[in-house]
Amino acid sequence: MFNLSARGIRHDHQHTPWYELWRQPLAALIRMPWWLFFPVMFLVYLGVILAVAVLLSFDRRHLLGDAPMGLPKPLVFAMESFFANGFSSVTPDSLFTYAVGVLSLIAGLITLSTLTAIVFARLSSNEAPLRFSRHLCISSMDHGHLFCRFVTADPGQWLNVSYGLSLIYDDQIQAGVWQRRIVALELLNTATPQLSQTATLTHPLTASSPVVRLGLDELARRHAVIMPLVEGVDESTGSGLLQTHLYPIGSIQVGRHFADLVTTDRAGHRRIELRHLDKLR
């Protein structure tokens, strides 16, 4: 789980899990869940305060004043300086304790401002709330179509939406030399002014399609994946939205179609059943 040197390719969602981002601690803090973020933030505060308190304990006799509630003077002085509360109940009386207090004050300002910025980044970040289907569908390898479907619970978030579908596979450019090749797949629908709750990307399987030319077995041997890309603009903030997903070749269902997402209730109103995203027929 905690592999510090490598990250695996994820096929189930677009985000790299936070626990694989140890080389990018700020990204890990932004992506970890809230219930874990606050304890981590508390531990960061506590760690810095205890480190300063340990340094001050080497010269505690030069800390003047009375600590409240019988707490150790180094701990009280470290807390007051870290949170920029001034040297009130305990004051330094040597160059060493004063220097450590100043360093604690600087560390506190940096830590507090950094964690505050991370909180605002988490609150203002734009999530791309798309859920991609578990499988891709191919109606027929003989002049059929490849289908990719996704849904969103927020029908008003995506504007000026463009779609892309790419095939990524190993290609031997010369004897013994392989590289990853990316080929854009033709789509029947490449853009919409607004994303409703669902959309289906359709790739025609013509003779020029690399899926037809190479075949599914050869693509599997070349560790191929199919990557849909959805890009748009957030309706509320105007900021860009981008979401991708990876499908291994083994997730393709040949001779199958997606089941209809639209149902009609007793009142005659049509609605989209998001829970039917992965249903096939």
LOVOPA-467596 format. One record per residue: residue in three letters; x, y, z of N, C-alpha, C in turn. Coordinates in steps of 0.02 Angstrom, whole numbers, plus 50000, padded with zeros to 5 digits. Layout:
// residues N
ALAXYZXYZXYZ ...
//
This chain:
// residues 281
MET500424993950000500005000050000500435006350000 PHE500915006650045501335012650051501985011650012 ASN501935011249947502525010549904502775017449886 LEU503365019149910503615025949901503955026949834 SER504095021649797504495022349736504105021049673 ALA503485018849676503115017149616502385018649625 ARG502055019849568501335020849567501035016349514 GLY500505012949532500185008549484499675012149441 ILE499525009249383499005012049340498335010049368 ARG497895014949375497235013749404496715013749348 HIS496295008649348495775008249297495085009849324 ASP495025010849389494355011549419494155018749431 HIS494605023549430494425030549438494995034849411 GLN494875041449407495365045649374495915048049420 HIS495835047449486496325050249533496805044949556 THR497445046849560497915042649595497765043049670 PRO497715037349705497555037549777498055041749816 TRP497815045149867498245049649905498835046149936 TYR498755039749956499295036249990499855034049942 GLU499775035449876500315034149829500675040649809 LEU500535046149845500805052649827501285055249880 TRP501685050749910502145052849963502695057449936 ARG502855056949872503345061549843503035068349828 GLN502375068949834502015075249825501555076249886 PRO501845078149942501445078450004500865083350001 LEU500935088949965500385093649960499795090649922 ALA499955086949868499415083549831499095078249873 ALA499495074749914499205069649958498735072750009 LEU498925078450038498495081750086497845084250054 ILE497885086549992497295089049958496815083349941 ARG497085077449925496655071949903496415067249958 MET496735067450016496515062850068495835064950095 PRO495435060250121494765061950146494795066650205 TRP494235070450215494215075350268494315072150336 TRP494025066350348494075063250414494795061550431 LEU495225060850381495925059450394496345065850391 PHE496115070850353496495077050345496565080650412 PHE496025081250450496055085050513496515081750565 PRO496495075050574496995072050619497705073050595 VAL497825072750530498505073950504498715081150518 MET498255085850508498415092850522498585093750596 PHE498205090550640498345090950712499035087950727 LEU499205082350696499855079250708500425083550683 VAL500325087250629500845091850605500965097350657 TYR500415100350682500485105350735500855102450795 LEU500625096650818500905093650878501635091950868 GLY501815089450809502515087550796502985093450799 VAL502785099150769503215105050771503275107750842 ILE502715108050878502735110550947503175106250991 LEU503105099650986503515095151027504255095651009 ALA504405096550945505115097250924505415103450955 VAL505045109050954505295115250985505355114451060 ALA504865111051091504885110051164505495105851184 VAL505675100951144506275096851159506895101151156 LEU506945105551105507525109951101507565114651161 LEU506995117351181506995121951238507145118551304 SER507005112051308507115108551371507855108151389 PHE508305109151340509015109151354509235115451391 ASP508815120751391508995126951425508375129751461 ARG508015125351495507385127351527507495132351584 ARG508095132551614508215137151669508215144451646 HIS508285145651580508265152451554507575154251526 LEU507075150451546506375152151530506065154751594 LEU505905161251595505665164551655504905164951654 GLY504605164851712503875165451718503565159151744 ASP502915159451753502545153751780502105150851725 ALA502185144451712501765141051663501085139451693 PRO500535140351656499865139051683499755131551693 MET499355129951744499125123151758499695118251769 GLY500285120751788500845116451802501145113151741 LEU501005115751682501295112851621502035114451617 PRO502425110351582503145111851574503245118451537 LYS503725122351562503865128851531504055128251457 PRO504495123451438504675122851367504065121651322 LEU503585117651346502995116151306502555122351299 VAL502455126051353502045132151351502355137351306 PHE503015138351312503355143351271503325141351198 ALA503405134851183503375132451114502685133551084 MET502155132351123501475133351098501335140751085 GLU501545145051132501405152251124501775155151064 SER502395153151056502775155751000502535152850933 PHE502335146550933502105143350871501465146650845 PHE500995147950891500365150950870500385158550872 ALA500985161550875501085168850873500675172350927 ASN500675169350986500295172151042500715176651086 GLY501335177951065501775182251104502085178551162 PHE502625181251190502975178151246502665181051310 SER502085178551330501715181651386501865178351452 SER501615172251463501705169151529502415166751540 VAL502765164751487503455162551491503865166551442 THR504425169351464504855173451421505565170651419 PRO505915171651364506595169251358507085173851394 ASP507615170851420508125174751455508825172851432 SER508875170151372509535168551344509485168951269 LEU510065169551237510075169951164509795163551133 PHE509955157851163509735151451136508965150851137 THR508665152151195507945151551201507585156751157 TYR507885162751152507575167851109507605165751036 ALA508175163051015508245160950945507765155150929 VAL507715150450975507245144950964506525147550961 GLY506365152451003505695155451001505545158850935 VAL506045162450908505955165650843505855160450788 LEU506265155150790506195149850740505505146450746 SER505265145550807504605142650817504065147250789 LEU504155153750799503675158550772503645158250696 ILE504245157950664504275157450591503965150950566 ALA504145145450601503865138950582503105138850589 GLY502855142150641502135142450651501785146350596 LEU502075152050576501775156050522501765152050457 ILE502315148650441502345144750379501855138950381 THR501835135350438501395129550443500665131550441 LEU500485136750478499785138950479499555141450411 SER499975145450378499785148050312499735142550260 THR500205137650264500185132150216499565127850224 LEU499415125950286498825121750297498175125550283 THR498175132150297497585136150279497485136350204 ALA498045137050166497995136950093497745130150068 ILE497965124750100497735118150080496985117350092 VAL496745119950149496025119550163495625123350110 PHE495855129450092495505133250040495545129649973 ALA496115126549959496185122749896495695116949894 ARG495605113649950495125108049953494405110649944 LEU494245116349975493565118949971493405121649902 SER493905124449868493785127549803493955123049744 SER494185116949757494385112549702493765110249664 ASN493845109249599493305106849556493385099349546 GLU492905095649571492895088549558492525087249493 ALA492775082449455492445080549393492015074349407 PRO491375075349423490975069849450490705065149397 LEU491125062449355490905057649305491025050549329 ARG490545046249317490625039149331490605035349265 PHE491155032049250491205028249188490945021149199 SER490675018249147490425011349151491005006549163 ARG490835000849191491344995849207491624992649144 HIS491214992249091491424988849030491344993548970 LEU491704991948917491564994548850491174989248812 CYS490784991448764490384986748724490564987348650 ILE490594981648617490674981348544490084977448517 SER489694980748474489104977448446489304971648401 SER489814972848359490074967648314490744969948288 MET491214965148282491864966848254491834967948178 ASP491284965948147491184966748075490734972748063 HIS491034978648052490684984848037490204986748094 GLY490404985248155490004987248213490264993748244 HIS490134994548307490345000648343490604998748412 LEU491065002848437491305002248506490975007848546 PHE490695006148604490325010948644490655011848713 CYS490685018148735490925019848802490405024448833 ARG490165022748893489625026648923489835029148992 PHE489595035149010489715037849076489115042049097 VAL489075043449162488515047349188488785052449238 THR488375057449254488535062249306487905063749344 ALA487975064749409487395066349451487225073749448 ASP487655077949418487555085149414487455087049341 PRO486845087749317486735089049247486915096049224 GLY487025100649271487155107549251487865109749259 GLN488335105149272489015107349288489445108249226 TRP489365103849176489825103849119489525107849060 LEU489915112649034489735116548975490285116048923 ASN490105117048859490585116848803491025110648808 VAL490705104948806491045098648819491315095648754 SER491935093448757492245089848701492455082948724 TYR492435078148678492575071148695493145068548652 GLY493525064048681494055060648645494105053448667 LEU494355049248623494445042148638495105039948607 SER495555037348647496225035548624496375028248640 LEU496775025348595497015018448605497765018948620 ILE497975015948675498675016148696498925008948699 TYR499475007548663499725000648661500475000548649 ASP500794994848661501504993948648501614992948573 ASP502104996548546502254996048475503004994848466 GLN503184989948426503884988348414504134992548355 ILE504544997648370504795002048317505384999048280 GLN505754994548312506284990748281506414984548324 ALA506824980148299506934973848334507164975048406 GLY506774972648454506954973148524506814979848556 VAL506534984648518506394991348545505634992448543 TRP505334993348602504624994448608504485001348639 GLN503935004348619503725010548649502965010848651 ARG502695015048695501975015848700501745020548645 ARG501255018448607500975022548553500265024548571 ILE500095030748556499415033248568499095034848501 VAL498515031948489498155033048427497455035648444 ALA497275041348414496605044048425496095040048384 LEU495555038048417495025034348384494485039148360 GLU494235037848300493715042048272493075041448313 LEU492735047048323492105047148360491545049948317 LEU490945047348326490375050148291490135056648324 ASN490265057448388490075063548425490685066048462 THR490925071948443491545074548472491425080448520 ALA490835083348520490715089148564489965090248573 THR489795093148630489105095248644489135101848683 PRO488635106248675488645112548712488565111648787 GLN488235106248808488145104948879488085097348889 LEU488375094948943488325087848959487705086749001 SER487225082948974486665080749014486905075249061 GLN486465071649090486665067049142487055061049116 THR487015059749052487385054049025487585055448953 ALA488095052048930488315052448861488655045848843 THR488625044148779488935038048754489395039948696 LEU490025038148702490515039248649490485033248602 THR490465034548537490375029248487490945029448437 HIS491305023948431491855023348383491665018248330 PRO491615020348266491435015548213492015010848198 LEU491875004348195492394999348182492454998148107 THR492755002948073492875002348002493534998747990 ALA493704997647926494314994047910494934997947932 SER494875004647938495455008647958495545009148033 SER495075006548071495115006948144495675002448169 PRO496115004948213496645000648240496374994848282 VAL495784995548309495474990048347495334984248300 VAL495114985748239494964980548190495614977848159 ARG496074982348142496694980248109497114975648154 LEU497174977348217497594973448262497204967648294 GLY496574968648308496184963448341496254963748416 LEU495754961248451495764961648524496304957348555 ASP496434951448527496954947148555497644950348549 GLU497784953348492498434956548483498494962748528 LEU497954966448536497964972248581498074970148653 ALA497784964548673497894962048741498624960048750 ARG498914957048699499624955148703500074961248708 ARG499844966748680500234973048682500044977448741 HIS499694974648789499504978248851499134984748835 ALA498664984348789498314990348767497784992448817 VAL497664998948819497115001848858496755006948814 ILE496125007948827495735013048792495565018548842 MET495715024748823495645030448868495145035448841 PRO494555036048870494105041548854494325047948890 LEU494205053548859494375060048888493785064748880 VAL493575067848934493015072548933493275079148960 GLU493175084448922493425091048941492865096148933 GLY492805100548982492295105648979492435111449025 VAL491925115549037491985121449079491465121049135 ASP491685122649196491225122549252490725128349246 GLU490085126749250489565131749241489585137149294 SER489765135449356489745140149411490355144549414 THR490955141649407491575145349417491915147249351 GLY491745144049295492075145449232492755142249225 SER492965138349274493605134949270493545128549229 GLY494115126149205494125120249163494015113849202 LEU493675109149170493565102549198493855097449150 LEU494205092549177494515087349135494485080749172 GLN494255075549138494225069049170494395063649118 THR494785058749140494975053149098494835046649135 HIS494875041149099494775034549128495175029649085 LEU495365024049113495745018949077495355012349078 TYR495275009549019494955003049012495454997948985 PRO495594992649020496004987248990495594983648937 ILE495944980348891495594976848837495124971448864 GLY495304968548920494884963348949494204965848972 SER494104972448976493454975048998492964975948940 ILE493184974248878492744975048820492284968948814 GLN491644970348806491134965148797490924965048724 VAL491074959648688490914959248616490224956148609 GLY489834959048562489154956648550488654958948602 ARG488824963948642488374966448694488234973848682 HIS487694976148711487504983248708487344985548779 PHE487394992148788487194994948852486434994948857 ALA486184993348916485464993748928485245001048933 ASP484615002248921484355009048922484365011848993 LEU484605017948999484615021349064483965024949079 VAL483575026449028482975030549036482385026149054 THR482045027949109481445024349130480865029349136 THR480265026749139479665030849146479305028849210 ASP479165033849253478825032249315478065031949305 ARG477695031049359476975030249354476635036549329 ALA476935042249342476645048549320476815050149247 GLY477195045849216477375046949146477995051149137 HIS478345052849191478945056849186479545052349171 ARG479955054549125480555050849106481135052949151 ARG481515048249173482085049649217482655044949201 ILE483265047049220483855042949207484035039249271 GLU484095032749266484285028549322485035027549322 LEU485375031249365486105030949366486365024149388 ARG485965020549427486195014049451486205008749396 HIS485905010349338485905005649282486495006849236 LEU486995010649258487565012349215487905006149187 ASP487995000949226488374995149204487944989549176 LYS487294990749169486864985449143486974984449068 LEU487014978149047487114976348977486534972048953 ARG486464971648888485964967248859486264963748798 
//
